[in-house]
C-alpha cells in the first residue's frame, strides 16, 4: 500500500437473522454482552438485506451517515462505538506490520449510506443486518481483517450473528471485556436445503417498546428471565444445535416455538409488563397449532421477536398448503396479487377437513403480506461501481 488512494469506496450487503433460541437481556450495557447464548437462522438476501456503502476520502471534513435516504446523526453512541473499534483495529493491524507504514487513510473521514429492502423497526431485525453491514463495509474500507463479532455487537447485539450465513451461535462468553462473546457458524446455508421461512407481516409500524429499553426493564424486574438464562437456555442451545445438525424438523420446530413462547412470557413477567404480540399474532399461534394437530406432527413452527410479525419455519413440501391456510384465515383485503412476496409458492388447496380443523373465522386484512424466503449466506461484497450508494463526491446518488 505504498501509494495512498485519495478516495476508496466499498459496498456490501448483509442478511437478517432470526433467533430460534432468543437473546434477551445484557450483562454489560456498554459492551453489549448477553446474559445467555443464542442461536439464529440467517435469511436469504434475495428477500431481506441491508446494503451499505462506505467511502473514505482525503477531501472529507467530517464523518457522515445516511440511512434509507435521510442523513442521521453520526454521533449516535452505537455508530461511534463501531467506528472507534474499526479504527482501533486498523491502527493495531498497521502498526504491527513493519513493512507497511501507517497509511494516511486511517485519518480520512468516512461517509456511509445504508438502505434496507424491508420495513425498519417493525420487529424485523433491521438493526442486526444494518450493524453487520456497517461493520463489514468499514472493515473492508479500512483494511481490517479480524473477527468482526465485537464491532457488530457494539452496534446491536444480534448483529454479530448476521456476519455468517446458515445457522449461527452467539456464545455469551464469560470474560468481562467480552473478547469471548463471539458469533460462530454451526452449519452453512447449504446444510438444510428443504428448510423454508415465511415472514407474516402483521404490522410495519414502529413498535411501542424498543428492544433496548425492553431488555433493560426485563433484566431489572423479571425473575423468570434470570431463571431462563441460567437454567433453561444452556440445555436448549445444545439441543437446538443437535436438531439442526440432524436436520430434525420435528425437534427443531417444537423447540423453536417453546423458546419463542418463553421469551414472550419473560416480557409479560417484566414489570410493567411488555407485550409485543397482538391479537393477530395470537391467532397465528392458534393457526399453527391447529394445523399441526390436524397432521398429527409438527409441520410448521412459529417464532416471534420483539414485535407482532410471525416468522414461520417449515419444509418446502408444506409451504403451499400452509400459505393456503393463511390465506383462508387471514384473507388479503385488496392486494391479493401482492400478498405473497419473495420465493414463488405454488397455489395450494385446503381440504374441507383441514378447514374444519382450523376452526377460525377469517379476519380479512390483518396480515399485510407474506415474504417467502430460505436460509442464506453471510455478508457479500458488491464489486460493480454502479452498486455504490454514494457518488465520488461522497454524497448519496440521486434516486431514479
C-alpha positions as CSV (number, residue, x, y, z in Angstrom):
1,X,0.0,0.0,0.0
2,X,2.7,2.4,-1.0
3,X,0.6,5.0,-2.8
4,X,-2.4,6.3,-0.9
5,X,-5.6,6.5,-2.8
6,X,-7.3,9.8,-2.3
7,X,-10.7,8.0,-2.4
8,X,-11.8,4.5,-1.6
9,X,-15.4,3.1,-1.8
10,X,-16.7,-0.3,-0.7
11,X,-20.3,-1.6,-0.9
12,X,-21.6,-4.7,0.7
13,X,-24.8,-6.4,1.7
14,X,-25.7,-8.2,4.9
15,X,-28.6,-10.5,5.9
16,X,-31.3,-10.5,8.5
17,X,-31.1,-13.3,11.1
18,X,-34.0,-14.8,13.1
19,X,-33.2,-16.2,16.5
20,X,-34.7,-19.6,17.4
21,X,-33.1,-19.6,20.8
22,X,-33.6,-16.0,21.9
23,X,-31.2,-13.4,23.2
24,X,-32.9,-11.0,25.7
25,X,-31.0,-9.1,28.3
26,X,-27.5,-7.9,28.7
27,X,-24.9,-8.4,31.5
28,X,-23.0,-5.3,30.2
29,X,-24.9,-2.5,28.6
30,X,-21.9,-0.7,27.1
31,X,-20.1,-3.7,25.6
32,X,-23.5,-5.3,24.7
33,X,-22.7,-8.7,26.4
34,X,-25.7,-11.0,26.7
35,X,-26.9,-12.9,29.8
36,X,-27.4,-16.0,27.6
37,X,-26.1,-17.6,24.4
38,X,-28.5,-17.6,21.3
39,X,-28.9,-19.4,18.0
40,X,-30.2,-18.0,14.8
41,X,-31.0,-18.8,11.2
42,X,-29.6,-16.4,8.5
43,X,-32.3,-15.4,6.0
44,X,-31.6,-15.1,2.2
45,X,-30.5,-11.7,1.0
46,X,-32.6,-12.0,-2.2
47,X,-35.6,-11.2,0.0
48,X,-34.2,-9.3,3.0
49,X,-31.0,-7.4,3.2
50,X,-29.2,-4.2,4.1
51,X,-26.9,-2.6,1.5
52,X,-24.2,-0.2,2.8
53,X,-21.6,1.9,1.1
54,X,-18.6,3.3,3.0
55,X,-16.3,5.9,1.3
56,X,-13.1,7.4,2.7
57,X,-11.5,10.4,1.1
58,X,-8.8,12.9,2.0
59,X,-11.3,15.6,0.9
60,X,-14.0,14.8,3.5
61,X,-14.0,17.2,6.5
62,X,-16.3,15.1,8.8
63,X,-17.8,11.6,9.2
64,X,-21.4,11.5,7.9
65,X,-24.1,8.8,7.6
66,X,-27.4,8.4,5.6
67,X,-30.0,5.7,6.5
68,X,-32.7,4.9,3.9
69,X,-32.0,8.3,2.2
70,X,-32.1,10.5,5.2
71,X,-29.0,12.0,6.9
72,X,-28.7,10.8,10.5
73,X,-26.6,12.0,13.5
74,X,-23.3,10.1,13.2
75,X,-22.7,11.0,16.8
76,X,-25.1,8.2,18.0
77,X,-23.2,6.2,20.6
78,X,-23.6,2.9,18.9
79,X,-22.4,4.1,15.5
80,X,-19.5,5.8,17.2
81,X,-18.6,2.6,19.1
82,X,-18.4,0.7,15.7
83,X,-16.3,3.4,14.1
84,X,-13.9,3.7,17.0
85,X,-13.5,-0.1,17.2
86,X,-12.8,-0.4,13.4
87,X,-10.2,2.5,13.5
88,X,-8.6,0.9,16.6
89,X,-8.3,-2.5,14.8
90,X,-7.0,-0.8,11.7
91,X,-4.3,1.1,13.6
92,X,-3.3,-2.1,15.5
93,X,-3.0,-4.1,12.4
94,X,-0.9,-1.5,10.6
95,X,1.4,-0.7,13.5
96,X,2.2,-4.4,13.8
97,X,3.2,-4.6,10.2
98,X,6.7,-3.2,9.8
99,X,6.7,-3.3,6.0
100,X,3.6,-1.1,5.8
101,X,3.9,2.4,7.1
102,X,0.8,3.7,8.8
103,X,-1.3,4.9,5.9
104,X,-2.8,8.3,5.8
105,X,-6.2,6.8,5.1
106,X,-6.6,6.0,8.8
107,X,-7.1,9.7,9.4
108,X,-9.6,10.0,6.5
109,X,-13.2,10.8,7.4
110,X,-15.8,8.3,6.2
111,X,-19.2,8.8,4.6
112,X,-21.7,5.9,4.9
113,X,-25.0,5.3,3.2
114,X,-27.3,2.3,4.1
115,X,-30.6,1.1,2.8
116,X,-32.9,-1.8,3.8
117,X,-35.2,-3.5,1.4
118,X,-37.8,-4.2,4.1
119,X,-39.6,-2.2,6.9
120,X,-37.3,-0.8,9.5
121,X,-38.1,-1.1,13.3
122,X,-41.1,-3.2,12.7
123,X,-39.9,-6.2,14.5
124,X,-37.9,-7.5,11.5
125,X,-34.3,-7.4,12.7
126,X,-33.2,-4.3,10.8
127,X,-30.6,-3.3,13.4
128,X,-28.9,-6.8,13.1
129,X,-28.4,-6.6,9.3
130,X,-27.7,-2.8,9.5
131,X,-24.8,-3.0,12.0
132,X,-23.4,-6.2,10.5
133,X,-23.3,-4.4,7.1
134,X,-21.8,-1.3,8.7
135,X,-19.1,-3.3,10.4
136,X,-18.3,-5.3,7.3
137,X,-18.1,-2.2,5.0
138,X,-16.0,-0.2,7.4
139,X,-13.7,-3.2,7.9
140,X,-13.2,-3.5,4.1
141,X,-12.6,0.2,3.6
142,X,-10.1,0.5,6.5
143,X,-8.3,-2.8,5.7
144,X,-9.3,-4.7,8.9
145,X,-9.3,-8.5,8.6
146,X,-10.0,-9.7,12.1
147,X,-13.2,-11.3,13.5
148,X,-15.9,-8.6,13.4
149,X,-18.2,-10.0,16.1
150,X,-17.1,-7.4,18.6
151,X,-17.5,-4.5,16.2
152,X,-21.0,-5.5,15.0
153,X,-22.1,-6.5,18.6
154,X,-21.2,-2.9,19.8
155,X,-23.9,-1.7,17.3
156,X,-26.6,-4.2,18.0
157,X,-26.1,-7.5,19.9
158,X,-27.8,-9.7,17.4
159,X,-25.8,-8.1,14.5
160,X,-22.8,-10.4,15.3
161,X,-25.0,-13.3,14.1
162,X,-25.6,-11.6,10.7
163,X,-21.8,-11.9,10.0
164,X,-22.4,-15.5,8.9
165,X,-24.7,-17.5,6.7
166,X,-26.6,-20.6,7.7
167,X,-27.1,-21.4,11.4
168,X,-25.2,-19.2,13.8
169,X,-24.5,-19.4,17.5
170,X,-23.7,-16.3,19.5
171,X,-21.6,-17.5,22.5
172,X,-22.4,-15.3,25.5
173,X,-18.8,-15.5,26.8
174,X,-17.6,-15.1,30.3
175,X,-14.8,-12.6,30.1
176,X,-15.6,-9.1,31.5
177,X,-14.0,-7.5,28.4
178,X,-16.3,-9.5,26.1
179,X,-13.5,-10.9,23.9
180,X,-15.1,-14.4,24.0
181,X,-18.6,-13.1,23.3
182,X,-18.5,-14.0,19.6
183,X,-20.6,-15.5,16.8
184,X,-19.7,-18.7,15.0
185,X,-21.3,-20.7,12.3
186,X,-22.9,-24.0,13.4
187,X,-23.9,-25.2,9.9
188,X,-23.6,-23.5,6.5
189,X,-26.5,-22.2,4.4
190,X,-26.3,-25.3,2.2
191,X,-26.8,-27.7,5.1
192,X,-30.6,-27.9,5.1
193,X,-31.8,-27.1,1.6
194,X,-35.5,-28.0,2.2
195,X,-36.0,-25.5,5.1
196,X,-38.2,-22.6,4.2
197,X,-39.1,-19.4,6.0
198,X,-42.3,-17.4,5.8
199,X,-42.5,-14.0,7.3
200,X,-46.1,-13.0,8.1
201,X,-46.0,-9.2,8.3
202,X,-48.7,-8.2,10.7
203,X,-47.7,-4.6,11.2
204,X,-45.0,-2.5,9.5
205,X,-45.3,0.2,12.2
206,X,-42.7,1.1,14.7
207,X,-43.2,-0.8,18.0
208,X,-44.2,0.9,21.3
209,X,-41.4,-0.5,23.4
210,X,-38.0,-0.6,21.7
211,X,-35.8,-3.7,22.3
212,X,-33.1,-1.9,24.2
213,X,-35.5,-0.4,26.8
214,X,-37.5,-3.6,27.0
215,X,-34.4,-5.7,27.7
216,X,-33.2,-3.4,30.5
217,X,-36.5,-3.5,32.2
218,X,-36.7,-7.3,31.9
219,X,-33.2,-7.7,33.4
220,X,-34.1,-5.4,36.3
221,X,-37.6,-6.9,37.1
222,X,-38.2,-10.4,35.7
223,X,-37.2,-13.4,38.0
224,X,-38.3,-15.6,35.1
225,X,-35.7,-14.1,32.8
226,X,-32.9,-14.9,35.2
227,X,-34.1,-18.5,35.6
228,X,-34.4,-18.8,31.8
229,X,-30.8,-17.6,31.2
230,X,-29.2,-19.7,33.9
231,X,-31.3,-22.9,34.0
232,X,-33.1,-23.3,30.6
233,X,-31.0,-21.8,27.7
234,X,-27.8,-23.8,28.1
235,X,-29.5,-27.2,27.6
236,X,-31.7,-25.7,24.8
237,X,-28.7,-24.4,22.9
238,X,-27.1,-27.9,22.9
239,X,-30.5,-29.5,21.9
240,X,-31.1,-27.0,19.1
241,X,-27.6,-27.4,17.6
242,X,-28.2,-31.2,17.6
243,X,-31.6,-30.8,15.8
244,X,-30.0,-28.5,13.2
245,X,-27.1,-30.9,12.6
246,X,-29.5,-33.8,12.2
247,X,-32.0,-31.8,10.2
248,X,-34.7,-33.0,12.6
249,X,-37.6,-30.7,11.8
250,X,-39.9,-32.1,14.5
251,X,-37.4,-31.3,17.2
252,X,-36.3,-28.0,15.7
253,X,-39.8,-26.8,15.2
254,X,-41.1,-27.7,18.6
255,X,-38.2,-26.2,20.5
256,X,-38.3,-23.0,18.3
257,X,-42.0,-22.5,19.4
258,X,-41.3,-23.3,23.1
259,X,-38.4,-20.8,23.2
260,X,-40.4,-18.1,21.5
261,X,-43.3,-18.6,24.0
262,X,-40.9,-18.5,26.9
263,X,-39.2,-15.3,25.6
264,X,-42.7,-13.6,25.5
265,X,-43.5,-15.0,28.9
266,X,-40.4,-13.2,30.3
267,X,-41.8,-10.0,28.6
268,X,-45.1,-10.4,30.5
269,X,-43.1,-11.2,33.7
270,X,-41.4,-7.8,33.3
271,X,-42.8,-5.0,35.4
272,X,-44.6,-3.1,34.0
273,X,-45.3,-6.0,31.5
274,X,-44.3,-5.7,27.9
275,X,-46.5,-7.2,25.2
276,X,-45.0,-7.4,21.7
277,X,-47.7,-9.8,20.3
278,X,-51.1,-8.5,19.2
279,X,-54.4,-10.3,18.5
280,X,-53.3,-11.3,15.0
281,X,-50.0,-12.8,16.4
282,X,-52.1,-14.9,18.8
283,X,-54.4,-16.0,16.0
284,X,-51.3,-17.1,14.0
285,X,-50.1,-19.2,17.0
286,X,-53.6,-20.8,17.2
287,X,-53.5,-21.5,13.4
288,X,-50.1,-23.2,13.6
289,X,-51.1,-25.5,16.5
290,X,-54.4,-26.4,14.8
291,X,-52.5,-27.1,11.5
292,X,-50.0,-29.3,13.3
293,X,-52.7,-31.1,15.3
294,X,-54.6,-31.9,12.1
295,X,-51.4,-33.5,10.6
296,X,-50.5,-35.3,13.8
297,X,-47.0,-33.8,13.8
298,X,-45.0,-30.5,13.8
299,X,-45.1,-29.5,10.2
300,X,-44.8,-25.7,10.8
301,X,-43.3,-23.7,13.6
302,X,-43.6,-20.0,14.6
303,X,-41.2,-17.7,16.4
304,X,-41.8,-14.0,17.3
305,X,-39.1,-11.5,18.0
306,X,-39.8,-8.2,19.8
307,X,-42.7,-7.4,17.5
308,X,-46.0,-8.8,16.3
309,X,-44.7,-10.3,13.0
310,X,-44.6,-14.1,12.8
311,X,-41.6,-16.0,11.3
312,X,-42.7,-19.4,10.2
313,X,-40.3,-22.3,9.6
314,X,-41.4,-25.3,7.5
315,X,-40.2,-27.6,4.9
316,X,-40.6,-27.0,1.1
317,X,-43.3,-29.7,0.7
318,X,-45.6,-28.0,3.3
319,X,-45.3,-24.4,2.1
320,X,-48.2,-24.4,-0.4
321,X,-50.7,-25.9,2.0
322,X,-49.7,-23.7,4.9
323,X,-49.9,-20.5,2.7
324,X,-53.4,-21.6,1.6
325,X,-54.3,-22.0,5.3
326,X,-53.0,-18.4,6.0
327,X,-54.9,-17.0,3.0
328,X,-58.1,-18.8,4.3
329,X,-57.7,-17.5,7.8
330,X,-56.4,-14.0,7.0
331,X,-57.7,-13.2,3.5
332,X,-55.9,-10.3,1.8
333,X,-58.1,-7.3,1.7
334,X,-57.1,-5.6,-1.5
335,X,-53.6,-6.7,-2.5
336,X,-54.3,-10.3,-3.4
337,X,-51.7,-10.2,-6.2
338,X,-49.0,-8.6,-4.0
339,X,-49.9,-10.6,-0.8
340,X,-47.1,-13.1,-1.4
341,X,-43.6,-11.7,-2.0
342,X,-40.2,-13.5,-2.4
343,X,-39.8,-17.1,-3.5
344,X,-42.6,-18.3,-5.7
345,X,-45.1,-20.5,-4.0
346,X,-47.4,-22.9,-6.0
347,X,-51.1,-22.5,-5.3
348,X,-52.2,-25.0,-2.7
349,X,-55.6,-26.2,-1.7
350,X,-57.2,-26.8,1.7
351,X,-59.1,-29.9,2.3
352,X,-62.5,-29.5,3.9
353,X,-61.2,-31.5,6.9
354,X,-58.3,-29.0,7.4
355,X,-60.7,-26.0,7.0
356,X,-62.9,-27.5,9.7
357,X,-59.9,-28.3,11.9
358,X,-58.6,-24.7,11.7
359,X,-62.0,-23.6,13.2
360,X,-61.3,-19.9,12.7
361,X,-63.5,-17.1,11.4
362,X,-61.5,-15.3,8.7
363,X,-60.1,-11.9,9.7
364,X,-59.5,-10.1,6.4
365,X,-56.6,-7.7,6.1
366,X,-54.9,-8.5,9.4
367,X,-51.8,-9.9,7.7
368,X,-50.5,-7.3,5.3
369,X,-48.3,-9.7,3.2
370,X,-46.1,-12.8,3.4
371,X,-42.4,-12.9,2.5
372,X,-41.3,-16.4,1.4
373,X,-37.6,-17.0,1.8
374,X,-35.0,-19.6,2.8
375,X,-31.6,-19.9,4.6
376,X,-28.9,-17.7,3.0
377,X,-25.3,-16.7,3.1
378,X,-23.4,-14.1,5.2
379,X,-22.3,-10.6,4.0
380,X,-21.3,-10.1,0.3
381,X,-19.2,-7.5,-1.4
382,X,-20.7,-5.8,-4.4
383,X,-17.9,-5.1,-6.9
384,X,-19.7,-3.0,-9.5
385,X,-19.2,0.7,-9.2
386,X,-22.9,1.3,-10.0
387,X,-23.8,-0.6,-6.8
388,X,-22.4,2.2,-4.7
389,X,-25.0,4.3,-2.9
390,X,-22.6,7.3,-2.7
391,X,-21.1,9.1,-5.6
392,X,-17.4,10.2,-5.9
393,X,-18.4,13.4,-4.1
394,X,-19.3,11.2,-1.1
395,X,-23.0,12.3,-1.3
396,X,-26.0,9.9,-1.9
397,X,-26.6,9.3,-5.6
398,X,-29.9,10.7,-6.8
399,X,-32.6,8.0,-6.8
400,X,-34.1,7.5,-10.2
